[in-house]
């Protein structure tokens, strides 16, 4: 496949930073980040450096601070020539870094070199300055019309072809079962192993927690995130017979939850294992695809003046071996997907809210076109910065994230989540429409349902090839089901950020051996 090229236009911007937080009309807190005026300093800049170009990416880190990456070219994985820190001043932004300064005002950025060097590595002009001008690079596939054979999944009018994405049926809603705020709860269960050996314990925890196996701590993490099935994967050594799992979950406010499963080292179902309470309720682990469904719970526990985060290292009775009042966790109810709840905006787009969604129709091999826009959330970082995702066959996530100007890792925009980074970070600045053009081939199996070929994916991000025939050995984090050759939905993720989507269409590909 040949790479496509960005369409580039020059933009004249008003050198007024006061407009970066302007809100038009009345909006909810959720969508304010999408209705801000674009920051006139944010984005791509370009100028001449001798006979070559000097490029810059300006990233808002708050309403008044910035990072500038000086580059020899856009769309490169090469290290930045220099990284400058920027602070808003009355008439623009001042930047400073090792060997180089910058000044943004009057709709341009002026770069001044000290001692003719940049970061001590790259020679620059001995004297004088370089003017950079704002450019906007647009994907050549923005607004691409679907071919006649395409299924138009969203054209701005309605969500008739979508439904709420099926939730993890084995998730434990601690808000509903335990309640509380700034507190901790404990869960326990038992696993019977027919022989000693290694296995993979995978769990999702909201907001943070610890896990013990047979009295030994095997996991501890404090991460403010929504519960994601199989997010944490932990190699465990099981003893023959019954093994005890004890889990501690801490909560600050709002929702908190937990989910867990036990599978083989290759994430395949295990046989001969049982889960539950010894001598009472037990079930074959493989009957629920390794999901651990029978738990007991106790709590909530709190301590004066301490937040939920503080409680992670505060030992309560279940942890110390003291007396605790345990109660069985009700088995989860199997529910059918409900209607999609995302907001139709009236401008051809929809906004993420009310849970992830999936197509009612199911697909195998496919080509997909998706347009999306991340919100401006300068005070957020990491996975809280414009997070969503496109799941092929409801299993394999192409990450959506505001990772403009950042390295471009496997959990950044365009990454195959937790598996493969994009060849180059093609993420556009927030509030700018972007495109994914994806070709997907499902995993293949023989007549005995042994997998003979991994799923494969090719992705163009804003017209540039970032994955080519990339193998995907198993589902990515956030998916609830393992590989299959059977049809399944295309799904879009709600990760708590008001990402916008528009112009989504899909072409089914004929099956190939």
C-alpha positions in Angstrom: 0.0 0.0 0.0 1.2 3.5 -0.9 1.1 6.2 1.8 -1.3 9.0 1.3 -0.3 12.6 2.1 -1.6 15.3 4.4 -3.2 18.3 2.8 -1.5 21.4 4.2 -3.0 24.9 4.5 -1.5 28.0 6.0 -3.5 29.6 8.8 -3.3 33.2 9.9 -4.3 33.3 13.5 -5.1 36.1 15.9 -2.4 36.5 18.5 -4.8 36.7 21.4 -4.5 33.9 24.0 -7.5 35.1 26.0 -9.9 33.3 23.5 -8.5 29.8 24.3 -11.2 29.1 26.9 -14.2 30.9 25.3 -17.5 29.0 25.5 -20.3 29.6 23.0 -23.7 29.3 24.5 -24.8 27.0 27.2 -23.1 23.6 27.4 -22.7 20.8 29.9 -19.4 20.3 31.7 -18.8 17.2 29.6 -18.8 18.9 26.2 -17.1 22.2 27.2 -13.8 20.7 26.1 -15.2 20.3 22.6 -16.7 23.8 22.3 -13.7 25.8 23.3 -12.1 28.2 20.8 -8.9 26.6 19.5 -5.8 27.9 21.3 -4.0 30.1 18.7 -0.7 28.9 19.9 -1.5 25.2 19.7 -0.7 23.1 16.7 1.8 22.9 13.8 4.3 25.6 12.9 6.8 25.8 10.1 9.6 28.0 8.8 12.9 28.0 6.8 16.1 27.0 8.5 18.8 27.8 5.9 17.8 25.7 2.9 15.8 23.3 5.1 12.5 23.5 7.0 12.2 23.9 10.7 9.0 22.5 12.1 7.4 22.8 15.5 4.5 21.3 17.5 3.1 23.4 20.3 1.2 21.3 22.9 -1.0 23.0 25.6 -0.3 21.6 29.0 -2.6 23.9 30.8 -4.4 27.2 30.0 -1.1 29.0 30.5 1.7 26.5 29.9 3.0 24.8 26.7 5.5 22.4 25.3 7.2 23.1 22.0 8.9 20.3 20.1 11.3 21.6 17.4 11.7 19.1 14.6 13.5 18.7 11.3 10.2 17.5 9.8 6.7 16.6 10.7 5.7 12.9 11.1 9.0 11.5 12.3 10.0 9.2 15.1 13.4 10.9 15.3 14.0 12.8 18.6 13.2 16.4 18.8 16.0 18.9 18.0 14.9 20.8 21.1 12.0 20.8 23.6 11.0 24.2 24.9 8.8 25.2 27.8 6.3 27.9 27.2 4.5 30.3 29.5 1.7 32.7 28.5 2.4 36.4 28.8 0.2 39.4 28.2 0.9 39.6 24.4 1.7 36.0 23.5 3.9 33.1 24.8 7.5 33.0 25.8 9.5 29.7 25.2 12.8 28.7 26.6 15.1 25.7 26.2 18.7 24.6 26.0 20.5 26.8 23.4 17.3 28.2 22.0 14.5 30.6 22.8 11.1 31.3 21.3 8.6 34.0 21.3 5.0 33.8 20.0 3.1 37.0 19.1 1.7 38.8 16.1 0.6 35.4 14.6 4.1 34.0 14.4 6.7 32.3 16.5 10.3 33.6 16.4 13.0 31.2 17.3 16.4 32.6 18.4 19.5 30.4 18.8 22.2 30.9 21.4 25.8 30.1 20.5 24.6 28.8 17.1 23.6 25.4 18.5 20.4 23.6 19.5 20.6 21.2 22.5 24.4 21.1 21.8 23.8 18.7 19.0 22.4 20.3 15.9 24.1 23.4 14.4 21.9 26.4 13.7 22.5 30.0 12.6 25.2 31.8 14.5 23.0 34.8 14.7 19.6 36.0 13.6 16.2 34.4 14.1 13.8 32.1 12.3 10.1 32.9 11.9 7.6 30.0 12.1 4.1 30.4 10.8 1.0 28.3 11.8 -0.1 25.6 9.4 -3.0 23.2 9.5 -2.4 19.7 8.0 -5.6 18.0 7.0 -6.2 14.4 6.3 -6.8 13.8 2.6 -9.6 11.3 3.5 -11.7 13.8 5.5 -15.2 13.7 4.2 -14.5 10.6 2.1 -17.7 9.4 0.5 -18.6 5.8 1.0 -18.5 3.5 -2.1 -21.7 1.9 -3.3 -20.9 -1.3 -1.6 -20.5 0.4 1.8 -22.7 0.2 4.8 -23.2 3.7 6.2 -23.1 3.2 9.9 -23.4 6.9 10.9 -24.1 9.9 8.7 -25.1 12.4 11.4 -28.9 11.7 11.6 -29.5 8.8 14.0 -28.1 5.8 15.9 -30.5 3.3 14.4 -27.6 0.9 13.5 -26.1 1.0 16.9 -26.8 -0.3 20.4 -25.1 -0.1 23.8 -22.1 -2.3 23.9 -22.4 -5.4 26.0 -20.9 -4.9 29.4 -18.7 -7.4 31.2 -21.2 -9.9 32.6 -18.9 -10.9 35.3 -18.1 -7.4 36.6 -18.7 -6.7 40.3 -20.3 -3.3 40.9 -19.0 -2.3 44.4 -20.9 1.0 44.3 -24.1 -1.0 44.2 -23.1 -3.8 46.5 -21.0 -2.0 49.1 -21.6 1.7 48.6 -19.4 4.2 50.6 -17.0 6.9 49.7 -13.3 7.3 50.4 -13.2 3.7 51.6 -12.0 0.2 50.9 -13.6 -3.2 50.4 -12.3 -6.8 50.2 -13.2 -9.7 48.0 -12.2 -13.3 48.3 -12.6 -16.5 46.3 -11.0 -19.9 45.8 -9.6 -21.7 42.8 -9.0 -25.5 42.7 -6.0 -26.5 40.5 -5.7 -30.2 39.5 -1.9 -29.9 39.6 0.7 -27.2 40.5 1.6 -24.8 37.7 1.6 -21.4 36.3 -1.5 -19.5 35.0 -2.5 -16.0 34.0 -4.7 -14.0 36.5 -6.2 -11.0 34.7 -8.2 -8.4 36.5 -9.7 -4.9 36.2 -9.8 -2.6 39.2 -11.5 0.8 39.7 -9.8 2.9 41.2 -6.9 1.0 42.8 -6.2 -2.2 44.7 -4.0 -5.1 45.8 -4.2 -8.8 45.2 -2.9 -11.7 47.4 -2.6 -15.3 46.4 -2.4 -17.8 49.3 -1.3 -14.9 51.5 1.4 -13.5 49.3 0.9 -10.1 47.6 1.1 -10.5 43.8 -0.2 -7.1 42.7 -0.6 -3.5 43.8 -1.6 -0.5 41.7 -3.2 2.9 42.3 -4.6 4.2 39.0 -7.7 6.4 38.6 -9.4 4.7 35.7 -12.6 2.9 34.8 -12.7 -0.8 35.3 -11.4 -2.6 32.2 -11.6 -6.4 32.0 -8.2 -8.1 31.9 -6.3 -4.8 32.2 -3.8 -6.1 34.7 -2.3 -9.5 33.6 -0.4 -11.2 36.4 1.6 -14.5 36.2 0.7 -16.7 39.1 2.0 -19.9 40.6 -0.9 -22.2 41.7 -0.5 -25.0 44.2 -2.3 -28.3 43.8 -5.7 -28.2 45.4 -7.4 -25.0 46.7 -5.9 -21.6 46.2 -7.1 -18.5 48.0 -7.4 -15.1 46.2 -7.9 -12.0 48.3 -8.5 -8.6 46.6 -8.6 -5.1 48.1 -10.3 -2.3 46.1 -10.1 1.3 47.2 -12.4 4.1 46.1 -12.3 7.9 46.2 -15.7 8.9 44.9 -18.3 7.9 42.4 -18.0 4.5 40.7 -15.9 1.5 41.8 -15.8 -2.0 40.4 -13.8 -5.2 40.0 -13.6 -8.1 37.5 -11.2 -11.1 37.2 -10.5 -14.2 35.2 -8.0 -17.0 35.3 -6.7 -18.5 32.0 -3.7 -20.3 30.6 -0.4 -18.5 29.8 -1.6 -18.0 26.2 -5.0 -16.6 27.5 -6.7 -19.8 26.5 -9.4 -21.4 28.8 -8.1 -23.9 31.4 -9.6 -27.3 32.0 -9.9 -29.3 35.3 -10.1 -26.1 37.3 -12.9 -25.2 39.7 -13.9 -21.9 41.3 -16.0 -21.0 44.3 -16.2 -21.9 47.9 -14.7 -25.2 49.0 -17.4 -27.6 50.1 -20.2 -25.3 49.0 -20.8 -23.6 45.7 -18.3 -24.5 42.9 -18.3 -24.5 39.1 -15.9 -25.6 36.4 -13.9 -22.5 35.5 -13.9 -23.3 31.8 -17.7 -23.2 31.7 -17.5 -19.4 32.1 -14.5 -18.9 29.8 -12.3 -18.5 32.9 -14.3 -15.7 34.5 -14.3 -15.8 38.3 -17.9 -15.4 39.3 -18.3 -16.6 42.9 -16.9 -14.1 45.4 -17.5 -13.0 49.0 -17.2 -9.4 50.0 -16.8 -7.4 53.2 -16.6 -3.7 53.9 -16.7 -0.8 53.5 -13.7 0.2 55.6 -12.7 3.8 56.2 -10.2 5.9 58.3 -10.7 9.4 59.5 -9.1 12.0 57.4 -7.9 9.6 54.7 -8.9 9.4 51.1 -9.5 6.2 49.2 -6.0 6.4 47.8 -4.5 6.7 51.3 -6.2 3.5 52.3 -4.3 1.4 49.8 -1.6 0.9 52.4 -3.8 0.8 55.5 -4.4 -2.8 56.6 -7.9 -3.7 57.7 -9.1 -6.9 59.3 -9.4 -9.1 56.2 -5.8 -8.2 55.4 -4.4 -8.8 58.9 -6.4 -12.0 59.6 -8.8 -10.4 62.0 -12.5 -11.0 62.2 -14.5 -9.8 59.2 -18.1 -10.2 58.1 -18.2 -11.8 54.7 -21.2 -11.8 52.4 -21.7 -13.6 49.1 -21.6 -11.4 46.0 -24.8 -11.9 43.9 -24.2 -13.6 40.6 -24.4 -11.0 37.8 -27.5 -10.9 35.7 -27.1 -11.5 32.0 -28.7 -8.6 30.2 -29.3 -7.7 26.5 -27.7 -4.6 25.0 -29.9 -1.5 25.3 -30.2 1.5 23.0 -27.2 3.6 22.2 -27.2 6.8 24.3 -24.6 9.0 22.5 -25.6 12.6 21.8 -26.5 13.6 18.2 -25.1 17.1 17.9 -26.9 18.3 14.8 -23.7 19.1 12.9 -23.2 15.7 11.4 -21.4 14.4 14.5 -22.2 12.6 17.7 -20.6 12.9 21.1 -19.4 10.0 23.4 -21.6 9.6 26.5 -23.6 7.0 28.3 -21.3 4.0 27.7 -19.6 2.3 24.7 -21.7 1.4 21.6 -21.6 -1.3 19.0 -23.1 -2.0 15.7 -26.2 -4.2 15.6 -24.9 -5.9 12.5 -21.9 -8.1 12.9 -18.9 -8.4 10.5 -15.8 -10.5 9.8 -13.3 -9.1 7.3 -13.8 -5.4 6.6 -12.7 -2.0 5.6 -13.7 0.9 7.9 -13.6 4.7 7.6 -14.0 6.7 10.9 -13.7 10.4 11.5 -13.1 11.6 15.0 -12.2 14.7 17.0 -10.6 14.8 20.4 -11.5 17.4 23.0 -9.1 20.1 24.4 -8.2 18.9 27.9 -4.9 20.6 28.6 -5.1 19.9 32.3 -5.3 16.1 31.8 -2.5 13.7 30.9 -2.0 10.1 29.9 -5.2 8.1 29.3 -7.4 10.9 30.6 -6.6 13.1 27.6 -9.3 12.6 24.9 -9.6 8.8 25.2 -11.7 6.5 23.1 -11.1 3.6 20.7 -12.3 1.7 17.6 -12.8 -2.0 18.3 -12.7 -4.3 15.2 -14.8 -7.5 15.7 -15.4 -6.2 19.2 -11.9 -7.4 20.2 -9.1 -5.4 18.7 -8.7 -1.8 19.7 -7.2 1.0 17.6 -6.6 3.6 20.2 -8.0 7.2 20.1 -6.2 9.6 22.3 -5.0 13.2 22.3 -1.3 12.2 22.0 -0.5 15.2 19.7 3.3 15.9 20.0 4.0 12.9 22.3 6.2 9.9 21.4 3.5 7.7 19.9 3.5 4.5 21.9 1.2 1.4 21.7 -1.3 3.1 24.1 -1.3 6.4 22.2 -3.4 7.5 19.3 -3.3 5.0 16.4 -1.6 2.3 18.6 -3.0 -1.2 18.6 -3.7 -1.0 22.3 -0.9 -2.4 24.5 0.5 -4.3 21.5 1.9 -2.3 18.7 2.9 1.4 18.4 2.2 3.4 15.2 5.1 3.7 12.8 4.8 7.4 13.3 2.6 9.6 15.6 0.1 11.1 13.1 -2.2 12.5 15.8 -3.5 16.0 15.0 -4.1 18.7 17.7 -7.3 18.5 19.7 -10.4 20.1 18.1 -9.2 19.1 14.6 -11.0 16.3 12.7 -9.0 13.2 12.0 -9.4 10.0 10.1 -8.8 6.3 10.5 -8.9 4.1 7.4 -8.7 0.5 8.5 -8.5 -2.8 6.7 -9.1 -5.8 9.0 -8.7 -9.6 8.5 -10.1 -11.8 11.2 -8.2 -14.7 12.8 -8.4 -18.1 11.0 -9.2 -21.5 12.5 -9.1 -25.1 11.3 -12.0 -27.6 11.5 -11.1 -28.4 15.0 -11.1 -24.8 16.0 -7.4 -24.5 16.4 -6.2 -21.1 15.4 -4.1 -21.2 12.3 -3.6 -17.5 11.7 -3.7 -14.4 13.8 -6.0 -11.5 13.1 -4.3 -8.8 11.0 -4.8 -5.1 10.6 -3.6 -2.2 8.3 -4.3 1.3 9.5 -3.9 4.7 7.8 -4.1 7.6 10.3 -4.7 11.0 8.6 -3.7 9.4 5.3 -0.4 8.0 6.5 0.3 4.3 6.8 1.0 3.5 10.5 0.3 -0.3 10.6 0.8 -2.7 7.7 -0.7 -6.2 8.0 0.1 -6.1 11.7 -0.7 -9.5 13.4 -2.8 -9.4 16.6 -2.3 -12.6 18.6 -5.3 -12.1 20.9 -7.9 -9.6 22.0 -6.6 -6.2 23.2 -7.2 -4.8 26.7 -10.8 -3.8 27.1 -12.2 -6.5 25.0 -14.2 -9.2 26.7 -13.9 -12.1 24.3 -11.1 -14.1 22.7 -10.3 -14.5 19.0 -12.8 -15.9 16.7 -13.6 -16.2 13.0 -17.3 -15.6 13.7 -18.9 -12.2 12.9 -19.0 -9.6 15.6 -19.7 -5.9 16.0 -17.7 -2.8 15.3 -17.7 -0.9 18.6 -16.7 2.6 19.8 -15.4 3.2 23.3 -16.7 5.5 26.0 -13.7 6.2 28.3 -15.3 9.2 30.0 -14.1 11.9 27.5 -16.4 13.8 25.1 -14.8 12.6 21.8 -16.8 13.4 18.6 -17.4 11.0 15.7 -18.8 11.4 12.2 -18.9 9.9 8.7 -18.5 6.2 9.7 -18.9 3.6 7.0 -17.8 0.0 6.4 -17.2 -2.3 3.4 -17.5 -6.0 4.0 -14.6 -8.0 2.4 -15.2 -11.4 0.9 -13.8 -14.2 3.0 -10.4 -15.6 1.9 -8.8 -18.8 2.9 
